[in-house]
Amino acid sequence: MKYYTSHMKKLVMDNEDLQKELKRIMKEHDLEKSYALKALYHAEVSSGGKYQEAYRELDLPNS
């Protein structure tokens, strides 16, 4: 699965828990948003993460 910034932004925007986690990562690790999004992707989405299926759905063509 490939990382797309636009997909992560949409996923976070649509999920309050991910918004809180993103803010926590940014503060705790003193990261800019773009780096925190990547960290969140690796922690919660890739490799069977909790939000992997929701992320994959963003990659499907709209029917």
N, C-alpha and C positions, 0 to 999 in steps of 0.2 A: 504494500500500500504506500502510495506516495503522499508526501506532505504538501498541502496547498494552503497558503496563508488565507486566501479568500474563504475556503471551506472552514478553517478553524475560527475565523472571525464570525462567520454565520452561526456555527455551532455554539460558540460562546454567547453570542447575542441572544440566541433562542433558549439558553439554559442558565437559570439563576445560580445554580450550584457551581457551574463552570466559571461564571463571572466572579464569584467569591474566591474560587481557587486561583484564578488568574491574578486577582489583586493580591492574594496572599503570597503567591510566588514572586510577583514583582517586588513586593515590600521585603519579604524575607531574604531574597537573594540579590536585591538591588539591581533588578534587570529592567531593561527597556521592554515595552510591550511586545515587540516583534520576537525578542529572545524568549520572553516568558510564554508566548503562544507556542513556540516550538517545544519548550520544556513541558508544557501542559499536554501537547500532542503526544510526546513520548511517554508521559506518565499515565494518561487517562484514555488514550485512543489506540495507539499502535500496539501490536503484539497482544491482541485479545483484551484490550482495555475495556472499561465499562461503557465507553461511548463509541466504540469501534463501529457498531452497526449504524448508528445515527450519522457518523462521518461518511460511511460508505454510501448511504442514501443520498447524500449531497452530491455525489459523483455520478449518480444515475441521470440519464437524459430525462427531461420533463416530458411526460406523455399526455 
